[in-house]
């Protein structure tokens, strides 16, 4: 198989693997999130695109907001209904390049995250005051708020001009 056919097959395979909400070419497109989702969730970390976790993991997170990784992230029943509808309607389907059914609930501990971040980045990145935490996607992914995680949109603090 020549290079063009290989690339075409790979592209087609990635498109077929992803459902309507799955990652396509490093972009996670979904309808705009309700304002309550972005205001509540983004007050502590990136308001993750719904396609970064499968439905069962979003459900696990949503029922444990009173102890959300050591923090009380409780919201009103009305707010929870709105947030839940958005996340569950736009969750990753089955297995995409970003998530798998057997992944842990914490996004920063998924196989994909570990492969793309922990193994590639030096420890100094996570200690940088501009990054603070692996949950702060926007620190390096300049268009994370738009659901875009393309390598061309990465600017890691302390590593200007370096392509990851």
Buried (B, 14 or more C-beta within 10 A) or exposed (E): EEEEEEEEEEEEEBEEBBBEBBBBEBBBBBEEBBEBBBEBBBEBBBBBBBBBBBBEBBBEBBEEBEEBEEEEBEBEEEBBEBBBEBBBEBBBBEBBBBBBEEBEBBBBEBEBBEEBBEEEBEEEBBEBEEBEEBBBBBBBBBBBBEBBBEEEBBEBEEBEEEEE
